[in-house]
Amino acid sequence: MNPISNDVIPLFTAVSSSVRHLFQLLKCINFATKAQVRITSEGLRFTVEESRVVQGIAFLEKSLFASYTYAPPASSQAEDDEADDTDVFQISLTALLETLQIFGVNEIKDRWASRDPAYGGITGAFGRGGRPAAFGNRVLGMTGVCRLSYVAKGEPLCVVLEEAGVTTSCEMVTYEPEYQEEIPLQRDALTLKIIMRSNWLHDAVNELSSTSPARLTIAASPLAPYLVLSSNGPLGSAAVEFSKDAQLLETFQVPKRTVNTYKHSLIKMATRAMSSASKVSIRGDEQGVLSLQFMIEVEGVGVSFVEFRFVPFLAEDGDDDRESEEEVS
């Protein structure tokens, strides 16, 4: 790594006492090869997308780091009315994840894979009682130190890993950002807002996957049935219905009935975040955009958030027939 001159103040520097926390959060959005990074005074925002129909956003808050320094250029502070992309760039997410696990990271197995044999799937009962936090040291093993630095626009993102007296330095090539806008969610025009335990959603999506569906439909109503997830595929149809029990749906705000359909393959991209999170906030707007915001517990730090946004599936004339033929074949 090229040494940083003493008279050069990096745009950004941060030190994390646990590289595994960073790795597991970024792994939740690992469905694209490149990630767009935005550095802010509150933390690092990693965004990945596919064909402008799905986006995954992982926000690494400054509280995840033992030290965090962001010193934007004076010009970007003075020109509030003009967009400044000095702190926005793209990197290879695949390369970053490989770098972060260079000392080895114990992958988290599906937290429900070893559940009690008596567990009854969607209708079964279980508790979170003695389970360790998904990102706790008991699950992830020993921690290492990760140092990040970014000198200026066009410069590489420098990653330094230290563990057991061994230090590894890497320079990640940065690229010009390809997109600036997120998939818009109209927060002032929400048609549904539901907060529930994430594992319930995870189990529902897994059960619906048994029919090999192309699409997944989410229907919410102020009257029963309140929340229904359904799918239809070559192996049959299936539906999972949620009651309005306060122990099941912590928050339920649905002013009127709403039904939207999404590609099942896109929803499946969020299953890692579903299995790692403790809660999920499900929101939808009048355009049908779906937001799944996952609250993930990080031992010794608090909570972090990973969000997925999906554009609804809009069938055109003949699309249903063509997809049915493809599924059967």
Phi, psi and omega in degrees: 000138178287131181294147179271127180298145182297334183268006178254121178265115180299148176298325186208136171218147179204151178229128177244135179275359178216101179294334184291327176299316179296316182299313185291325177293316180290331178297333180297334182247025184275063175243005176221157184282332182242149177233142175266132185246131173239124179266127178229174179289344181261347180154190181255133180246113178258128181231131173234154180210165176222114173055026178060021178246346176211140176227142174242132184232122176244122181253113178267097183294154181300337179293343176286345185251145176292326174217146184210121181229126178231117183237082181294153178301151181301327181296321181288335177282327184279330185260072183291334185273359180240140180290136180230121183256023179302325184262018180237131179202169176248148174223168174281112179294323179300314180294322180295317179295320178295324179292317183295333180256024183296331177269000179096130177229129177285112181297144176276122175284160178309124187296344180255003183295328183251030182293163180303138180302336181280355181300134188257034177066223184298324184265000181285173180240139178204167181229159179267354183331267190280010181287137176287160177299146184303326182250026180282161181296331179294332179272318188268349180085198182292152182262156174235173181256136179235128178245129180241143176208147180218112188286307185194171180303133180090346179276160179286159171272118184267130180237123178239123181248135180228129177203130178053040177081001180254132181240132177234132181243137179224146174244115181269123178296134177255148183237162175295139179296139182267339180212151183247330187261145173274161173299120188290136173240118182281091184294336179270004179222049181281137176262344176203145173214114184228131175244128182211172176291133187295328183294334176295316178295319179301313180294323180296315180296321179295319180292323179290336180293343182296341180267004183052053185282158173269332184224159177230131182251134178244120179240129178230143183211148176290346178244159180297142354288133191283313180220122182228129172252128183222158179212159180217120183221183182296341180262007178126190179238157181208155178211146176236124183249134178250134176278172183267025179297132182297333177285343180261309179250101184297320176229135179219103179235098181225096183292329179209163182297136179220139180225127177219152182240143182224155177292128183299322181297330179285317179299324181296338179297341182263006186293329178295318177294322178301316183286338182268336187276159175266325179223159176223137174256118181258118180230147177218146180249183184293340178275355180091001178295131182252133176241127173245109181252119185258133175261117184246126181280130178241115185300132178083355182238314184134238180229153174231163185235139174234132183235142173239139175235137185233138173273135182294155177277124179245105183285135173260168182303126178091349182295318182299319181294317182295319181293323179298318180295320180293322180294316182295321182287000000 
